[in-house]
């Protein structure tokens, strides 16, 4: 082992041991607005719902595409393969559909919590 590798190892070791001492942990500032947690939770849930919806639309398009391929299949072998792909696409779409339904419920619950929090705030 040459000297530059040894020096690098020593510096890395010191950085790991002294890192927490020299850089104290930064804590998040306390929420200054009432119901900040609930509003942030609603925003995150809605953003996630947008993502899930985009995935669902993509899967729905794949199902339509594979259904068209099944109709256009000429031979029995092609039809069998395309039916298998169509079935898999429908299963993936149904799974994403279930996830979307669950995310809609999460958004609704988050909005309920936010509304309840805002109702409990003094004017």
Backbone bond lengths (Angstrom), bond angles and torsions (degrees), N, CA, C in turn:
res aa  C-N    CA-C-N  psi(-1)  N-CA   C-N-CA  omega(-1)  CA-C   N-CA-C  phi
1 X - - - 1.446 - - 1.521 107.55 -
2 X 1.309 116.60 127.13 1.464 118.88 -178.34 1.531 110.86 -83.95
3 X 1.294 115.63 172.86 1.473 120.35 -172.72 1.527 112.05 -69.17
4 X 1.329 118.62 -33.85 1.468 119.34 -179.13 1.530 110.70 -67.60
5 X 1.316 117.20 -34.85 1.457 120.27 177.62 1.522 110.35 -68.81
6 X 1.324 116.80 -38.67 1.463 120.57 177.73 1.522 110.93 -64.88
7 X 1.318 115.65 -42.27 1.468 119.76 179.69 1.526 110.12 -64.35
8 X 1.308 116.30 -41.60 1.471 120.53 178.71 1.522 110.62 -61.65
9 X 1.324 116.64 -41.76 1.457 120.36 -179.99 1.528 110.85 -65.11
10 X 1.323 117.31 -40.65 1.460 121.39 179.72 1.531 110.22 -66.09
11 X 1.327 116.73 -43.38 1.461 120.32 -179.92 1.520 110.35 -64.43
12 X 1.320 117.17 -42.70 1.459 120.61 178.56 1.526 110.85 -62.98
13 X 1.309 117.33 -41.14 1.457 121.41 178.20 1.513 111.87 -63.96
14 X 1.331 116.62 -42.24 1.458 119.89 177.76 1.524 111.35 -65.37
15 X 1.298 116.22 -39.72 1.464 119.52 -179.98 1.526 110.36 -63.28
16 X 1.324 116.65 -38.42 1.457 119.90 179.43 1.523 111.78 -69.96
17 X 1.329 116.72 -38.30 1.453 118.50 -177.11 1.520 112.27 -81.12
18 X 1.314 118.20 -35.31 1.461 121.11 -177.35 1.519 112.95 -93.11
19 X 1.317 118.18 -11.75 1.460 121.44 -177.84 1.513 113.63 -55.17
20 X 1.328 119.18 -52.00 1.461 119.54 -179.53 1.524 113.45 -65.58
21 X 1.328 117.75 -26.28 1.461 120.88 -179.49 1.521 110.36 -74.85
22 X 1.328 116.38 -42.97 1.456 119.55 -174.93 1.522 112.70 -80.72
23 X 1.313 118.40 -28.79 1.462 121.49 -179.35 1.522 108.96 -117.86
24 X 1.339 117.95 96.91 1.457 119.51 -179.55 1.526 110.38 -66.36
25 X 1.302 115.02 153.27 1.462 120.90 -178.31 1.519 109.97 -65.84
26 X 1.303 115.66 136.88 1.457 121.40 178.79 1.524 108.53 -93.15
27 X 1.293 116.63 117.95 1.456 120.64 178.43 1.522 108.74 -91.54
28 X 1.325 115.86 149.27 1.458 119.77 176.61 1.521 108.62 -66.96
29 X 1.329 117.03 139.89 1.457 118.25 177.60 1.519 109.94 -67.09
30 X 1.294 117.90 148.23 1.461 119.68 -178.95 1.530 110.30 -63.36
31 X 1.296 115.40 150.57 1.457 120.74 -178.84 1.530 109.35 -66.47
32 X 1.322 116.46 125.21 1.456 119.85 -178.31 1.521 111.41 -91.39
33 X 1.313 117.21 -28.53 1.457 119.29 179.50 1.518 109.48 -91.92
34 X 1.319 116.28 145.81 1.463 118.24 177.51 1.526 110.04 -68.01
35 X 1.281 116.47 143.69 1.475 124.23 177.82 1.524 112.42 63.85
36 X 1.321 117.63 29.16 1.471 121.00 -179.75 1.526 110.45 -64.83
37 X 1.332 116.38 -40.04 1.467 119.67 178.67 1.517 111.36 -60.47
38 X 1.319 115.92 -46.13 1.457 120.03 -177.01 1.527 111.21 -66.52
39 X 1.335 117.13 -40.83 1.468 118.80 -179.61 1.532 110.68 -68.36
40 X 1.326 116.85 -36.84 1.466 119.65 176.68 1.527 110.39 -65.82
41 X 1.325 115.83 -37.47 1.460 120.10 179.36 1.533 110.70 -65.96
42 X 1.322 117.24 -38.82 1.464 121.09 177.64 1.525 109.59 -64.30
43 X 1.330 116.95 -43.76 1.462 120.78 179.93 1.529 111.24 -61.41
44 X 1.334 116.21 -44.95 1.472 119.42 179.36 1.518 111.23 -63.86
45 X 1.334 116.44 -42.21 1.464 120.37 -179.12 1.526 110.83 -64.87
46 X 1.324 117.07 -39.82 1.465 119.89 179.06 1.524 111.18 -68.49
47 X 1.328 117.08 -38.04 1.469 120.34 177.30 1.527 110.28 -63.82
48 X 1.324 116.00 -41.73 1.459 119.96 178.53 1.524 110.81 -66.29
49 X 1.331 116.54 -36.29 1.460 120.18 177.92 1.523 110.78 -63.73
50 X 1.319 117.07 -38.92 1.469 120.24 176.75 1.528 110.83 -60.75
51 X 1.331 116.15 -42.49 1.463 120.06 179.24 1.534 110.93 -63.99
52 X 1.324 115.73 -45.68 1.468 120.11 -178.62 1.525 110.20 -64.46
53 X 1.323 116.58 -38.01 1.459 120.73 178.55 1.522 110.74 -64.43
54 X 1.320 116.97 -41.03 1.462 120.26 178.07 1.528 110.81 -62.71
55 X 1.322 116.90 -41.75 1.470 120.84 178.30 1.525 109.91 -64.69
56 X 1.341 116.29 -40.42 1.462 119.87 179.60 1.533 110.85 -62.73
57 X 1.327 116.69 -43.89 1.464 119.69 179.34 1.525 111.23 -63.08
58 X 1.320 115.93 -37.42 1.469 120.49 177.85 1.536 110.26 -64.63
59 X 1.323 116.82 -43.87 1.463 120.64 179.36 1.532 110.82 -66.91
60 X 1.324 115.82 -37.21 1.465 119.60 178.28 1.526 110.27 -62.89
61 X 1.325 116.44 -39.76 1.467 120.48 178.07 1.529 110.69 -65.33
62 X 1.331 116.47 -38.18 1.465 119.74 178.08 1.530 111.13 -64.16
63 X 1.329 116.71 -38.27 1.462 120.34 179.09 1.526 109.21 -63.91
64 X 1.334 117.03 -44.80 1.467 119.93 178.48 1.523 111.06 -61.42
65 X 1.339 115.94 -42.00 1.462 120.90 -178.99 1.534 111.23 -63.28
66 X 1.331 115.97 -44.43 1.462 118.62 -179.08 1.537 111.18 -70.38
67 X 1.332 117.07 -32.67 1.464 119.66 177.08 1.527 109.85 -64.43
68 X 1.312 116.10 -38.79 1.463 120.31 177.95 1.530 110.61 -65.44
69 X 1.332 116.28 -40.15 1.467 120.09 178.52 1.528 111.30 -64.78
70 X 1.350 116.80 -35.64 1.462 119.92 177.67 1.525 109.59 -63.55
71 X 1.325 116.24 -43.53 1.469 119.54 179.52 1.525 111.98 -65.55
72 X 1.344 116.87 -31.27 1.455 120.49 -177.02 1.530 113.69 -88.28
73 X 1.315 117.50 -6.54 1.468 120.63 -177.60 1.519 110.16 -63.11
74 X 1.330 115.17 135.65 1.473 120.38 -176.95 1.524 111.93 -92.54
75 X 1.314 116.10 -52.63 1.458 119.34 -174.95 1.525 110.67 -94.52
76 X 1.296 115.27 166.31 1.468 120.38 178.96 1.528 110.80 -65.28
77 X 1.332 116.49 -36.63 1.465 120.21 179.75 1.528 110.54 -65.46
78 X 1.324 116.14 -43.43 1.468 119.76 177.93 1.524 110.43 -62.66
79 X 1.301 115.79 -42.82 1.462 120.89 -178.96 1.526 110.61 -62.39
80 X 1.327 116.97 -41.61 1.462 121.73 179.80 1.528 110.34 -62.96
81 X 1.336 116.38 -45.73 1.470 120.57 -179.11 1.528 110.48 -65.33
82 X 1.334 116.36 -44.82 1.466 118.69 -178.21 1.523 111.58 -68.88
83 X 1.332 117.82 -33.33 1.468 119.64 176.11 1.522 111.23 -64.77
84 X 1.321 115.51 -38.38 1.468 120.32 178.26 1.528 110.36 -64.08
85 X 1.325 116.19 -43.24 1.471 120.55 178.42 1.518 110.72 -66.18
86 X 1.330 116.05 -38.24 1.462 120.46 179.48 1.529 110.66 -64.88
87 X 1.313 115.79 -41.70 1.466 119.85 178.78 1.526 110.87 -62.88
88 X 1.333 116.55 -42.60 1.469 120.56 178.93 1.530 110.56 -64.33
89 X 1.329 116.68 -40.64 1.466 120.26 179.41 1.525 110.67 -64.30
90 X 1.341 116.77 -40.01 1.462 120.07 178.52 1.526 111.03 -65.47
91 X 1.331 116.83 -38.86 1.471 119.78 178.95 1.525 110.88 -64.69
92 X 1.343 116.62 -42.58 1.466 119.73 177.75 1.524 110.78 -63.91
93 X 1.338 116.32 -41.07 1.460 120.42 178.73 1.525 110.43 -62.46
94 X 1.334 117.08 -42.59 1.463 120.08 -179.71 1.525 111.57 -65.21
95 X 1.320 116.28 -35.80 1.469 120.10 177.41 1.525 110.19 -65.52
96 X 1.322 116.41 -44.32 1.462 120.58 179.16 1.529 109.96 -67.27
97 X 1.328 116.07 -34.90 1.463 120.44 178.23 1.529 110.40 -62.33
98 X 1.328 115.30 -40.52 1.467 120.04 178.24 1.535 110.31 -65.65
99 X 1.339 116.35 -40.89 1.463 120.52 177.62 1.521 110.91 -63.79
100 X 1.327 116.30 -39.19 1.466 120.59 179.19 1.518 110.31 -63.85
101 X 1.340 116.21 -44.42 1.462 120.74 179.16 1.531 110.19 -59.33
102 X 1.321 116.61 -42.59 1.465 120.74 179.40 1.529 110.53 -65.26
103 X 1.336 117.07 -39.54 1.461 119.94 -179.40 1.534 110.68 -67.94
104 X 1.315 117.10 -35.52 1.466 120.27 176.20 1.530 109.42 -61.14
105 X 1.326 116.15 -40.52 1.465 120.14 177.67 1.530 111.23 -65.11
106 X 1.333 116.59 -39.33 1.466 119.80 178.38 1.528 111.02 -63.03
107 X 1.329 116.18 -41.15 1.467 120.09 178.18 1.520 109.89 -63.35
108 X 1.326 116.76 -44.13 1.464 120.70 -179.81 1.528 110.89 -61.34
109 X 1.318 116.89 -44.31 1.470 120.52 179.46 1.524 111.01 -64.79
110 X 1.334 116.86 -41.06 1.466 120.28 179.10 1.526 110.28 -64.05
111 X 1.323 117.09 -39.90 1.461 120.30 178.32 1.525 111.03 -67.16
112 X 1.323 116.95 -36.56 1.468 120.30 175.71 1.523 111.05 -62.28
113 X 1.345 116.14 -45.01 1.465 119.75 179.05 1.523 111.07 -62.48
114 X 1.336 116.68 -40.44 1.462 119.96 178.56 1.521 110.64 -65.09
115 X 1.321 117.86 -44.18 1.458 121.23 179.73 1.528 110.35 -62.85
116 X 1.314 116.81 -41.03 1.471 120.77 179.44 1.521 110.36 -65.18
117 X 1.322 116.56 -40.68 1.458 120.74 179.46 1.532 110.21 -65.53
118 X 1.330 116.56 -43.59 1.462 120.41 -179.10 1.524 110.13 -67.35
119 X 1.327 117.83 -33.65 1.468 120.45 178.62 1.522 110.98 -69.08
120 X 1.322 117.95 -30.17 1.465 121.47 -179.10 1.518 113.38 -83.22
121 X 1.330 117.05 -7.81 1.470 120.62 -179.97 1.527 110.85 -78.22
122 X 1.317 116.40 136.25 1.478 118.01 176.70 1.529 109.17 -70.92
123 X 1.292 115.96 147.95 1.472 121.37 -177.76 1.495 112.94 -75.94
